[in-house]
């Protein structure tokens, strides 16, 4: 997925520019929050209201959609789409070319292989989380 937009229009119709993240140069929309310790590749977009935690790495061509939440120490590969309102836990690894659907939930410590498709609204717990729930 390739995007070339470097401006965003807010609800009032005001056009503002994305800002470049200091660690990697990714494009961050006004109203989004990205911790300075997280690497955001230069061709990555983080949309408004999204939150990205500390110590993570987000690869080239990835799109973090509006309102998505990404925890601490998350690794997200190249060309991944994290859907609107999705929640990604701490210490999660998502392989390149994956799609996380809108409002999906990925539990702490989960590992998703490349080309994984998670449907809208799905919940995926990490194996260790599932074991704790079963006990």
Helices and strands as residue ranges (DSSP letters): E 7-9, E 15-17, E 19-20, E 27-28, E 33-34, E 39-40, E 45-46, E 51-52, E 57-58, E 63-64, E 69-70, E 75-76, E 81-82, E 87-88, E 93-94, E 99-100, E 105-106, E 111-112, E 117-118, E 123-124, H 127-134
